[in-house]
Structures are given as C-alpha cells and as structure tokens.
Amino acid sequence: MAQASAIQYEPLKVGINTVIRTLKNS
C-alpha cells in the first residue's frame, strides 16, 4: 500500500516542482 501511494504521489511532486520552477523563472 505504501508503494502504491508513493507511485501516485510521485507525479504530483513533479508537477508541483514544475509549477514552482515556472513561477521562479517568470
């Protein structure tokens, strides 16, 4: 169950990091 949650949250973390980078660059 922990592994499934990690797999689900990984794309979420990547998406959040991408948004933060975009905000910092602008």
N, C-alpha and C positions, 0 to 999 in steps of 0.2 A: 504493500500500500504506500509506503514511504517513497519507493522508487517511482510509482505511477504519479504521485504528487510532484516529485522533482521534475519529471518529464513534462508535466503540464505547466509548471511554473517557469521552466527554462525559457520558452519563447516569450513569456510575459516579461521576464527580466531583460531579455534582449530588446524587446520593444520599448520598455521604459528607458533603457540606456540610450537607445537611438533618439528618443524624444529629447532627453536631456542634452545630448550632443548637439542636436539641431538648435535647441534654444540657446546654448552657449555660443554656437557659431554665428547666430544671427545678431 
